[in-house]
Amino acid sequence: RPELSKGTYEFVAPENYSIRPHLNPVYFFIIETSNESVQSGLLGQTIESLKSTFEYMPNPELTEIAIMTFDTTMQFYAYSEETGGTQFYIVSDLDDPFVPLPRSKLFMNLEQQKDGITAILDKILEMHSELGTRTASWNCLGSALHAASQYLGDKEQATNYGGKMMAFFSLMPANGYGKLKMREDPKLFNTDKEKQLYTPQDDSYNKIASFCADHQISCDLFACPKDKYIDLASLSVTTSTTGGQLKYYPDFDMAQDGEKLHYDLVRNLTRPAGNELVMRVRTSTGVTPTTYYGNFIRRNPVEIEFASMSADDSIIAMFKHDDRLSDEREVSIQCALLYTNRASQRIIRVLNLSLSVTNTLSNTFRYADLDAVTHILARKSLASLNSTPIRQIRENLTTETVNILHSYRVNCAASSSAGQLILPDSLKSLTVFMLSLLKQPTLVNFGSHRVGKSDLRIYYRYWVNGIGINELMYLVYPKLYNISEADEEVGTVVKNMVKLPASIALSREQITDDCVYLMDTGDRILLKVGTEVSEEIAIDLFGTDRLEEVDENQPDLQLSQSDLGDKIQAIVDQLRADRMAGYQSFEILIENRLERFYSRLIEDKTNSDMSYIDFLCHAHKVIQSKFE
């Protein structure tokens, strides 16, 4: 049987695995039209990106689309095939919101009615193109989400209830259902009361999330504030509970973020994905799954559920050893996932894993997976963000790191001198990775106040809780390349791939002002040009030998076509090709925004955290104290 003998196997589920008609791809786009949304360019970018993405969405013959806009009221749209005109309906009841159209008028088939969908989007852009006609500086996002979710989950309107809500907004909802208040207080940061900022203000969005999870509705949020607090702690529960996606562009700037928003939306609508998912993990005797980390809902001890899940998401399962194991037999683990794909087929995917058993701790350390350990500790540390002070979470993470190294010292290297810090070969980089986690926005001690820092912390918690191992490791330890010292083959195609430079340590000791550096941080690619690079390099990069003449804030700043410029562009293209999970914006840094580069030099000391050497010495001291 292939489902028992192959590592990964997928097949169409029998009919008895379906309790209702299979759900076709259904999208409800919810777009903010406030003054801020228009002025920042969010409205225009969202509409243009949607129109261009329709060409590439899979299974257009099955896909249904509805559109709502919102500011101080909600607006719903229908297209008349007979007149070729767009009709819109305004709902001003924000406390008890509703959708005023039947499903047959509101939803349109992407293949058959794409022209109508495009006409509606063009009409929205035309209606809101003049800023003078827009005076609203707040929105009713909560009312919009509530109305859309109740409509998608209405079993009387459709037997195949469910679908996906996708909301694009720039402001915190200040009126109507789920209205929120400004509560971010800089005095709370780095205190035990800070955790209050990471708990929803009330249960409005918890109710929306629970209803969505019960009715197979996922919620994606694209939050694009212009240096404003929007309370993601309250809003993001709608994404984390339903398996939805949260994208956050703090201090949204079209020049820097417009392209990234576009490609993030393209990826969202075209990547492999499923809905109405149920996952169960089975094991052989001796181990039992206990805890899961990810964005889902768990209704019983043996299954976890998602309204939606994509190829970019991941789940961590933890196991406990609860019975005797023999090293002569292997432990078997099977993960079974039941879901509906974009072609409306009910699918079962089975993943099988067989693990050797050892009775010696040294073997456990020898074959430990550093990336997996880092991933587990990262998610585990963030699970209590809304209930435990940041200070305590940081201490717990450090303690877990020390305990791992102490266990190795006691059980595998007891004969070594007590004055030596002995690290297992497989986990030699564990300390620098844990130090990096302490310096991430999720756990860092915030210094000078900047609006939206608590939102940033919530976003990174969501991101870490969902991304795969490869994505996390770029976040934990970005790749840094010295382009100036790269050999001649770098940037050229070798065996069908662009050859990349060797990466260097994340420390200022590696940085000089006469070199050019490229850093891949996971969500950005930064090109740092030293202020003392040679005239030849400056000309090759920008076409001028005077760097002070280069406007690095210019929206369309591009590298010149030269050997060096083409080499860097080839490297950037390869880095992007290697990473399908999200688009990496490209930024050129000379004298401005350099904190984005230097803050990622993990091994250096900061105002609130130790250097790598100091952290290593601290860990060593704590381990030694355990022997006293």
Phi, psi and omega per residue, in radians:
R1 nan 2.104 -3.054
P2 -1.104 -0.564 -3.128
E3 -1.196 -0.194 3.092
L4 -1.895 -0.280 -3.031
S5 -1.947 -0.280 -3.109
K6 -1.803 2.647 -3.138
G7 -1.100 -0.778 3.085
T8 -2.377 2.296 -3.109
Y9 -2.544 2.464 -3.103
E10 -2.370 2.446 3.133
F11 -2.658 2.792 3.133
V12 -1.230 2.284 -3.092
A13 -1.277 2.540 3.037
P14 -1.061 2.782 -3.067
E15 -1.053 -0.535 -3.094
N16 -1.246 -0.052 3.054
Y17 -1.532 0.018 -3.138
S18 -2.034 2.287 -3.133
I19 -1.782 -0.034 3.141
R20 -2.814 2.993 3.100
P21 -1.002 2.535 -3.114
H22 -1.136 2.456 -3.069
L23 -1.405 2.143 3.001
N24 -1.296 2.784 3.065
P25 -1.080 2.091 -3.114
V26 -2.211 2.204 -3.103
Y27 -2.181 2.289 3.049
F28 -2.041 1.806 -3.125
F29 -1.517 2.231 -3.057
I30 -2.144 1.911 -2.923
I31 -2.109 2.217 3.114
E32 -1.306 2.374 3.130
T33 -2.122 0.492 3.120
S34 -1.181 2.978 3.101
N35 -1.009 -0.722 -3.133
E36 -1.131 -0.699 -3.137
S37 -1.122 -0.710 3.124
V38 -1.205 -0.811 -3.045
Q39 -1.172 -0.654 -3.126
S40 -1.306 -0.279 -3.092
G41 1.637 -0.007 -3.113
L42 -1.072 -0.796 -3.108
L43 -1.056 -0.879 -3.119
G44 -1.093 -0.736 -3.132
Q45 -1.149 -0.739 -3.137
T46 -1.062 -0.809 -3.102
I47 -1.158 -0.790 -3.140
E48 -1.135 -0.655 3.132
S49 -1.180 -0.717 3.105
L50 -1.073 -0.819 -3.110
K51 -1.043 -0.730 -3.117
S52 -1.298 -0.476 -3.099
T53 -1.369 -0.442 -3.135
F54 -0.955 -0.513 -3.109
E55 -1.163 -0.405 -2.989
Y56 -1.981 -0.009 -3.118
M57 -1.221 2.350 -3.126
P58 -1.235 2.652 3.068
N59 0.907 0.945 -3.131
P60 -1.084 -0.451 -3.130
E61 -1.189 -0.331 3.138
L62 -1.792 -0.259 -2.957
T63 -1.449 2.289 3.087
E64 -2.020 2.449 -3.040
I65 -2.319 2.386 3.000
A66 -2.260 2.689 -3.059
I67 -2.299 2.329 3.025
M68 -2.286 2.470 2.943
T69 -2.040 2.805 -3.108
F70 -2.684 2.581 2.934
D71 -2.580 -1.764 3.034
T72 -1.519 -0.184 3.028
T73 -2.389 3.096 3.068
M74 -1.940 2.431 -3.135
Q75 -2.170 2.297 -3.135
F76 -2.055 2.629 -2.959
Y77 -2.248 2.517 3.032
A78 -2.406 2.689 -3.122
Y79 -2.104 2.281 3.140
S80 -1.640 2.029 3.108
E81 -1.167 -0.533 -3.089
E82 -1.247 -0.809 -3.088
T83 -1.658 -0.269 -3.087
G84 1.223 0.389 -3.105
G85 -1.998 2.800 3.133
T86 -1.736 2.288 3.070
Q87 -1.951 2.433 3.088
F88 -2.303 2.623 -3.039
Y89 -2.244 2.297 -3.066
I90 -1.815 2.307 3.052
V91 -2.036 2.085 -3.099
S92 -1.849 -0.090 3.092
D93 -1.395 1.748 -3.029
L94 -1.588 -0.363 -3.129
D95 -1.441 -0.508 3.090
D96 -2.271 1.176 -2.979
P97 -1.255 2.704 3.140
F98 -2.671 2.894 3.074
V99 -1.792 2.147 -2.988
P100 -1.510 0.090 -3.052
L101 -2.094 2.555 3.025
P102 -1.239 2.786 -3.086
R103 -1.028 -0.603 -3.099
S104 -1.150 -0.425 3.118
K105 -1.675 -0.580 -3.042
L106 -1.353 -0.755 -3.068
F107 -1.606 2.473 -3.136
M108 -2.238 2.474 3.120
N109 -1.330 2.288 -3.030
L110 -1.120 -0.694 -3.101
E111 -1.295 -0.778 -3.034
Q112 -1.461 -0.478 -3.023
Q113 -2.201 0.517 -3.118
K114 -1.061 -0.654 3.126
D115 -1.082 -0.679 3.108
G116 -1.162 -0.725 3.110
I117 -1.086 -0.765 3.127
T118 -1.118 -0.681 3.131
A119 -1.100 -0.682 3.099
I120 -1.104 -0.803 -3.135
L121 -1.100 -0.725 3.099
D122 -1.099 -0.690 3.132
K123 -1.131 -0.703 3.107
I124 -1.060 -0.795 -3.134
L125 -1.118 -0.686 3.128
E126 -1.155 -0.744 -3.098
M127 -1.129 -0.543 -3.029
H128 -1.983 0.329 -3.080
S129 -1.341 -0.443 -3.115
E130 -1.689 2.045 -3.094
L131 -1.106 -0.514 -3.088
G132 -1.078 -0.417 -3.123
T133 -1.518 -0.109 -3.101
R134 -1.924 2.142 -3.136
T135 -2.092 -0.188 -3.069
A136 -1.232 2.290 3.082
S137 -2.106 0.415 3.040
W138 -2.594 2.971 -3.118
N139 -2.439 3.052 -3.138
C140 -2.122 0.891 -3.088
L141 -0.972 -0.734 -3.128
G142 -1.043 -0.743 3.112
S143 -1.111 -0.707 -3.134
A144 -1.122 -0.793 3.129
L145 -1.136 -0.696 -3.134
H146 -1.126 -0.807 -3.125
A147 -1.114 -0.792 -3.105
A148 -1.138 -0.734 -3.112
S149 -1.170 -0.720 3.113
Q150 -1.110 -0.613 -3.139
Y151 -1.232 -0.811 3.135
L152 -1.141 -0.508 -3.093
G153 -1.652 0.133 -3.108
D154 -1.325 1.860 -3.089
K155 -1.254 -0.301 3.114
E156 -1.366 -0.487 3.137
Q157 -1.393 -0.562 -3.076
A158 -2.732 2.357 3.096
T159 -1.237 -0.502 3.103
N160 -1.669 1.009 3.123
Y161 -1.091 2.775 3.137
G162 2.050 -3.055 3.135
G163 2.446 -2.792 -3.081
K164 -2.264 2.244 2.975
M165 -1.709 2.373 3.093
M166 -2.267 1.964 -3.058
A167 -1.926 2.375 3.126
F168 -2.112 2.110 -3.019
F169 -2.660 2.839 -3.111
S170 -2.219 -0.172 -3.065
L171 -2.199 2.725 3.025
M172 -1.314 2.365 3.114
P173 -1.100 2.117 -3.028
A174 -1.950 -0.006 3.124
N175 -2.666 2.863 3.118
G176 1.415 -2.855 -3.136
Y177 -1.075 2.315 3.092
G178 1.248 0.432 3.122
K179 -1.113 2.514 -3.063
L180 -2.122 2.743 3.125
K181 -2.037 2.704 3.061
M182 -1.178 2.151 -3.121
R183 -2.369 -0.006 -3.134
E184 -1.271 1.986 -3.088
D185 -2.048 2.079 -3.125
P186 -1.035 -0.384 -3.139
K187 -1.225 -0.308 -3.110
L188 -1.451 -0.385 -3.092
F189 -1.101 2.442 3.132
N190 1.141 0.423 3.028
T191 -2.163 2.948 3.140
D192 -1.194 -0.311 3.130
K193 -1.478 -0.115 -3.116
E194 -1.033 -0.563 -3.096
K195 -1.025 -0.372 3.119
Q196 -1.082 -0.499 -3.109
L197 -1.247 -0.254 -3.044
Y198 -1.872 0.249 3.053
T199 -1.971 2.373 3.141
P200 -0.936 2.529 -3.116
Q201 -1.086 -0.716 3.068
D202 -2.571 -2.957 -3.043
D203 -1.659 0.197 -3.095
S204 -1.035 -0.841 -3.079
Y205 -1.399 -0.420 2.979
N206 -1.125 -0.675 3.115
K207 -1.146 -0.761 3.094
I208 -1.055 -0.789 -3.111
A209 -1.091 -0.768 -3.129
S210 -1.128 -0.744 3.116
F211 -1.088 -0.759 3.136
C212 -1.072 -0.800 -3.132
A213 -1.091 -0.641 -3.138
D214 -1.247 -0.409 -3.035
H215 -2.053 0.384 3.032
Q216 1.017 0.771 3.098
I217 -2.013 2.198 3.051
S218 -1.791 2.708 -3.094
C219 -2.229 2.140 3.056
D220 -1.906 2.327 3.129
L221 -2.056 2.255 3.014
F222 -1.978 1.693 -3.048
A223 -1.656 2.097 -3.030
C224 -2.280 1.094 -3.110
P225 -1.336 2.658 3.056
K226 -1.762 1.489 3.138
D227 0.940 0.850 3.135
K228 -2.336 2.654 3.030
Y229 -1.446 2.303 -3.116
I230 -2.180 0.035 3.079
D231 1.052 1.109 3.079
L232 -1.148 -0.378 3.108
A233 -1.058 -0.629 3.100
S234 -1.418 -0.775 -3.017
L235 -1.285 -0.643 -2.963
S236 -1.229 -0.242 3.109
V237 -1.078 -0.454 3.111
T238 -1.200 -0.450 3.109
T239 -1.554 -0.789 -3.047
S240 -1.180 -0.514 -3.125
T241 -1.395 -0.493 -3.018
T242 -1.810 0.006 -3.066
G243 1.344 0.317 3.138
G244 -1.387 -3.086 -3.087
Q245 -2.006 2.414 3.038
L246 -2.013 2.121 3.031
K247 -2.067 2.305 -3.050
Y248 -2.263 2.195 3.135
Y249 -2.110 1.456 -3.073
P250 -1.111 2.472 -3.101
D251 0.899 0.961 -3.033
F252 -0.911 2.234 -3.139
D253 -2.349 2.074 -3.088
M254 -0.975 -0.659 -3.110
A255 -1.101 -0.653 -3.088
Q256 -1.678 -0.546 -2.965
D257 -1.976 -0.245 -3.073
G258 -1.048 -0.800 -3.136
E259 -1.140 -0.706 3.136
K260 -1.141 -0.732 3.088
L261 -1.023 -0.749 -3.137
H262 -1.031 -0.918 -3.067
Y263 -1.265 -0.509 3.034
D264 -1.119 -0.681 3.115
L265 -1.209 -0.727 3.092
V266 -1.027 -0.824 3.138
R267 -1.057 -0.746 -3.117
N268 -1.034 -0.733 -3.011
L269 -1.555 -0.156 -3.067
T270 -2.093 -0.244 -3.067
R271 -1.282 2.785 3.020
P272 -1.046 2.310 -3.092
A273 -2.730 2.856 3.093
G274 -2.462 2.884 3.061
N275 -2.370 2.964 -3.109
E276 0.912 1.054 -3.036
L277 -1.752 2.509 2.993
V278 -2.319 2.261 -3.116
M279 -2.144 2.412 3.080
R280 -2.373 2.417 3.103
V281 -1.949 2.230 3.106
R282 -2.013 2.648 3.134
T283 -2.426 2.832 2.993
S284 -1.374 3.019 -3.093
T285 -1.064 2.380 3.048
G286 2.077 -0.475 3.087
V287 -2.336 2.650 -3.094
T288 -2.453 2.327 3.059
P289 -1.196 2.375 -3.067
T290 -2.139 -0.823 -3.003
T291 -2.262 2.496 3.071
Y292 -2.159 2.527 3.060
Y293 -2.155 2.241 -3.138
G294 2.826 -2.937 -3.134
N295 -1.888 1.737 -3.034
F296 -2.851 -3.069 3.016
I297 -2.215 2.458 -3.114
R298 -2.106 1.957 -3.085
R299 -1.687 -0.378 -3.136
N300 -2.556 2.966 -3.035
P301 -1.181 -0.323 -2.976
V302 -1.902 -0.218 -3.075
E303 -2.316 2.615 2.950
I304 -2.160 2.637 -3.019
E305 -2.230 2.621 3.082
F306 -2.405 2.407 2.969
A307 -1.273 -0.508 -3.131
S308 -2.655 2.641 3.061
M309 -2.704 2.482 -3.094
S310 -2.136 3.059 3.127
A311 -1.149 -0.240 -3.118
D312 -1.630 -0.047 -3.080
D313 -1.686 2.751 3.085
S314 -2.546 2.730 3.124
I315 -2.215 2.438 3.024
I316 -1.867 2.285 3.067
A317 -1.996 2.273 3.102
M318 -1.826 2.520 -3.100
F319 -2.177 2.638 3.020
K320 -2.017 2.568 3.107
H321 -1.560 1.880 -2.997
D322 -2.130 0.202 3.099
D323 -2.743 2.913 -3.105
R324 -1.178 2.376 3.108
L325 -2.079 2.504 3.091
S326 -1.821 2.360 3.129
D327 -1.298 0.018 3.073
E328 -1.600 -0.126 3.128
R329 -2.196 2.786 3.136
E330 -1.728 2.770 3.029
V331 -1.678 2.278 -3.134
S332 -1.872 2.370 3.108
I333 -2.246 2.307 3.115
Q334 -2.265 2.283 3.068
C335 -1.963 2.144 3.128
A336 -2.003 2.242 -3.096
L337 -2.155 2.108 3.084
L338 -1.812 2.189 -3.087
Y339 -2.704 2.933 3.045
T340 -1.878 2.179 -3.106
N341 -1.491 -3.125 -3.080
R342 -1.178 -0.310 3.107
A343 -1.573 0.211 3.114
S344 1.124 0.554 3.047
Q345 -1.791 2.427 3.064
R346 -1.490 2.084 -2.973
I347 -2.115 2.536 2.971
I348 -1.993 2.157 3.057
R349 -1.961 2.284 -3.102
V350 -2.089 2.270 3.053
L351 -2.051 2.221 -3.111
N352 -2.047 2.455 3.141
L353 -2.442 2.328 3.096
S354 -2.127 2.187 -3.039
L355 -2.081 2.427 3.070
S356 -1.265 2.634 3.124
V357 -1.873 2.386 3.087
T358 -2.243 2.608 3.085
N359 -1.855 0.208 3.105
T360 -2.104 2.303 -3.103
L361 -1.165 -0.502 -3.133
S362 -1.073 -0.635 3.088
N363 -1.183 -0.630 3.105
T364 -1.052 -0.791 3.110
F365 -1.215 -0.656 -3.083
R366 -1.070 -0.641 -3.060
Y367 -1.855 0.279 3.132
A368 -1.124 2.488 3.116
D369 -1.688 1.872 -3.065
L370 -1.036 -0.777 -3.110
D371 -1.109 -0.706 3.138
A372 -1.157 -0.730 3.116
V373 -1.073 -0.756 3.121
T374 -1.081 -0.749 -3.124
H375 -1.090 -0.792 -3.131
I376 -1.101 -0.833 -3.107
L377 -1.135 -0.604 3.128
A378 -1.124 -0.858 -3.116
R379 -1.205 -0.693 -3.133
K380 -1.078 -0.693 -3.093
S381 -1.189 -0.480 -3.070
L382 -1.597 -0.152 -3.068
A383 -1.098 -0.459 -3.067
S384 -1.892 0.424 -3.056
L385 -1.029 -0.619 -3.091
N386 -1.589 0.091 -3.133
S387 -2.269 -0.214 -3.076
T388 -2.206 2.369 3.115
P389 -1.006 2.553 3.133
I390 -0.975 -0.692 3.138
R391 -0.993 -0.759 -3.107
Q392 -1.228 -0.665 3.112
I393 -1.092 -0.736 3.123
R394 -1.093 -0.746 3.123
E395 -1.127 -0.702 -3.139
N396 -1.107 -0.703 3.135
L397 -1.142 -0.748 3.101
T398 -1.107 -0.717 -3.138
T399 -1.112 -0.730 3.122
E400 -1.092 -0.693 3.108
T401 -1.090 -0.827 3.137
V402 -1.088 -0.707 -3.119
N403 -1.115 -0.663 3.099
I404 -1.094 -0.823 -3.113
L405 -1.205 -0.607 3.105
H406 -1.170 -0.708 3.115
S407 -1.063 -0.722 3.108
Y408 -1.134 -0.754 -3.115
R409 -1.057 -0.731 -3.078
V410 -1.323 -0.735 -2.985
N411 -1.661 -0.345 -3.035
C412 -2.187 -0.211 -3.102
A413 -2.482 0.695 -3.060
A414 -1.147 -0.472 -3.085
S415 -1.383 -0.184 -3.125
S416 -1.276 2.781 3.132
S417 -1.080 2.448 -3.122
A418 -1.109 -0.380 -3.122
G419 -1.437 -0.105 -3.110
Q420 -1.654 2.486 2.998
L421 -1.661 1.920 -3.081
I422 -1.819 2.150 -3.137
L423 -2.006 2.418 3.071
P424 -1.129 2.475 -3.101
D425 -0.965 -0.692 -3.074
S426 -1.265 -0.329 -3.069
L427 -2.116 0.477 -3.082
K428 -1.071 -0.519 -3.110
S429 -1.660 0.120 -3.079
L430 -1.043 -0.722 -3.081
T431 -1.137 -0.742 -3.139
V432 -1.209 -0.566 3.096
F433 -1.220 -0.683 3.100
M434 -1.190 -0.646 3.060
L435 -1.080 -0.694 3.116
S436 -1.091 -0.733 3.105
L437 -1.044 -0.625 3.111
L438 -1.189 -0.402 -3.107
K439 -1.696 -0.032 3.111
Q440 -1.315 2.760 3.111
P441 -0.985 -0.392 3.134
T442 -1.135 -0.613 -3.000
L443 -2.234 -0.099 -3.059
V444 -1.132 2.608 3.013
N445 -1.383 1.934 -3.101
F446 -1.181 2.371 3.106
G447 -1.649 -2.035 -3.127
S448 -1.033 2.464 -3.016
H449 -1.303 2.399 3.002
R450 -2.361 2.325 -3.074
V451 -0.968 2.349 3.058
G452 1.561 0.214 -3.126
K453 -1.139 -0.637 3.114
S454 -1.183 -0.598 3.037
D455 -1.080 -0.712 3.131
L456 -1.095 -0.718 3.128
R457 -1.110 -0.750 3.124
I458 -1.121 -0.748 -3.131
Y459 -1.073 -0.789 -3.134
Y460 -1.165 -0.575 3.061
R461 -1.091 -0.816 3.109
Y462 -1.048 -0.800 -3.081
W463 -1.064 -0.882 -3.133
V464 -1.088 -0.584 -3.080
N465 -1.290 -0.165 -3.083
G466 -2.151 -0.435 -3.022
I467 -1.309 2.800 3.103
G468 -1.374 3.048 -3.065
I469 -1.070 -0.801 -3.087
N470 -1.051 -0.748 3.132
E471 -1.123 -0.737 -3.124
L472 -1.086 -0.698 -3.053
M473 -1.187 -0.510 3.027
Y474 -1.201 -0.607 3.079
L475 -1.199 -0.769 -3.087
V476 -1.216 -0.777 -3.127
Y477 -2.425 1.529 -3.111
P478 -0.986 2.715 3.070
K479 -1.521 2.225 3.131
L480 -2.082 2.230 -3.102
Y481 -2.148 2.379 3.002
N482 -1.608 1.787 -3.087
I483 -1.217 -0.590 -3.073
S484 -1.135 -0.494 -3.088
E485 -1.857 0.224 3.140
A486 -1.288 2.605 -3.134
D487 -1.345 3.022 -2.974
E488 -1.144 -0.477 -3.111
E489 -1.319 -0.354 -3.128
V490 -1.063 2.327 -3.129
G491 1.558 -0.050 3.085
T492 -1.870 2.806 -3.100
V493 -1.415 2.131 3.100
V494 -2.245 2.047 -3.118
K495 0.957 0.863 3.050
N496 1.192 0.213 3.078
M497 -2.396 2.590 3.070
V498 -1.258 2.234 -3.136
K499 -1.291 2.284 -3.141
L500 -1.716 2.682 3.067
P501 -1.219 2.896 3.014
A502 -1.280 2.405 3.137
S503 -1.370 2.720 -3.134
I504 -2.142 2.931 -3.081
A505 -1.164 2.605 -3.131
L506 -1.503 1.340 -3.105
S507 -2.582 2.557 3.097
R508 -1.083 -0.384 3.105
E509 -1.078 -0.374 -3.129
Q510 -1.570 -0.123 -2.991
I511 -1.820 2.272 3.017
T512 -2.240 2.744 -3.056
D513 -1.387 -0.076 -3.117
D514 -1.845 0.300 -3.111
C515 -2.206 2.911 3.100
V516 -1.991 2.288 -3.078
Y517 -2.175 2.556 3.075
L518 -2.126 2.256 -3.126
M519 -2.179 2.260 3.064
D520 -1.823 1.872 -3.055
T521 -1.672 0.011 -3.096
G522 1.894 -0.897 3.105
D523 -1.990 -0.121 3.113
R524 -2.425 2.687 2.935
I525 -2.060 2.056 -3.058
L526 -1.879 2.273 3.035
L527 -1.886 1.917 3.116
K528 -1.723 2.107 3.133
V529 -1.845 2.054 3.138
G530 -1.107 2.523 -3.086
T531 -1.238 -0.186 -3.126
E532 -2.009 0.434 3.080
V533 -1.148 2.750 -3.100
S534 -1.157 2.774 3.102
E535 -1.049 -0.610 -3.140
E536 -1.087 -0.764 3.125
I537 -1.157 -0.749 -3.139
A538 -1.052 -0.739 3.114
I539 -1.148 -0.749 3.127
D540 -1.072 -0.595 -3.080
L541 -1.501 -0.740 -2.970
F542 -2.210 -0.039 3.132
G543 1.369 0.203 3.093
T544 -2.507 2.598 3.132
D545 -1.598 0.067 -3.124
R546 -2.020 1.794 -3.098
L547 -1.095 -0.506 -3.123
E548 -1.151 -0.279 3.101
E549 -1.488 -0.166 -3.110
V550 -1.490 2.146 3.102
D551 -1.577 1.689 -3.078
E552 -1.258 -0.177 3.078
N553 -1.580 -0.029 3.133
Q554 -1.099 2.190 -3.041
P555 -0.981 -0.677 -3.052
D556 -1.854 0.496 3.127
L557 -1.067 2.177 -3.120
Q558 -2.216 2.738 3.039
L559 -1.310 2.556 3.103
S560 -1.203 2.707 3.061
Q561 -1.409 1.779 -3.135
S562 -2.644 3.040 3.132
D563 -1.024 -0.786 -3.123
L564 -1.235 -0.763 3.125
G565 -1.081 -0.731 3.128
D566 -1.177 -0.624 3.121
K567 -1.113 -0.804 -3.136
I568 -1.122 -0.736 3.141
Q569 -1.101 -0.669 3.113
A570 -1.126 -0.694 3.115
I571 -1.140 -0.779 3.120
V572 -1.049 -0.768 3.133
D573 -1.079 -0.676 3.136
Q574 -1.210 -0.712 3.107
L575 -1.065 -0.701 3.114
R576 -1.203 -0.675 -3.138
A577 -1.141 -0.538 -3.134
D578 -1.309 -0.226 -2.998
R579 -2.205 1.727 -3.081
M580 -1.517 -0.287 -2.957
A581 -1.235 -0.424 -3.114
G582 -2.911 2.671 -3.095
Y583 -1.420 2.402 3.122
Q584 -1.819 2.022 3.083
S585 -1.230 2.641 -3.106
F586 -1.938 2.167 -3.112
E587 -2.221 2.435 3.089
I588 -1.808 2.153 -3.094
L589 -2.054 2.201 3.069
I590 -2.083 -1.064 3.117
E591 -2.234 -0.305 -3.115
N592 -1.813 2.698 3.084
R593 0.981 0.453 -3.087
L594 -1.178 -0.302 3.120
E595 -1.088 -0.470 3.103
R596 -1.117 -0.552 3.130
F597 -1.466 -0.924 -3.032
Y598 -1.201 -0.490 3.128
S599 -1.191 -0.290 3.139
R600 -1.658 0.067 3.049
L601 -1.435 1.440 -2.919
I602 -1.051 -0.555 -3.007
E603 -1.388 -0.091 -3.118
D604 -1.621 2.747 3.080
K605 -1.286 2.485 3.037
T606 -2.082 -3.134 -3.133
N607 -1.115 -0.461 -3.047
S608 -2.052 -0.186 -3.069
D609 -2.337 2.726 -3.102
M610 -1.271 2.857 2.944
S611 -1.340 2.966 -3.141
Y612 -1.086 -0.749 -3.135
I613 -1.095 -0.762 -3.141
D614 -1.137 -0.674 3.132
F615 -1.165 -0.663 3.109
L616 -1.128 -0.737 3.112
C617 -1.150 -0.662 3.115
H618 -1.109 -0.777 3.121
A619 -1.084 -0.723 3.131
H620 -1.077 -0.753 -3.119
K621 -1.106 -0.731 -3.136
V622 -1.166 -0.684 3.105
I623 -1.099 -0.769 3.120
Q624 -1.067 -0.656 -3.110
S625 -1.135 -0.429 3.126
K626 -1.251 -0.304 3.118
F627 -1.553 -0.195 -3.070
E628 -1.470 nan nan
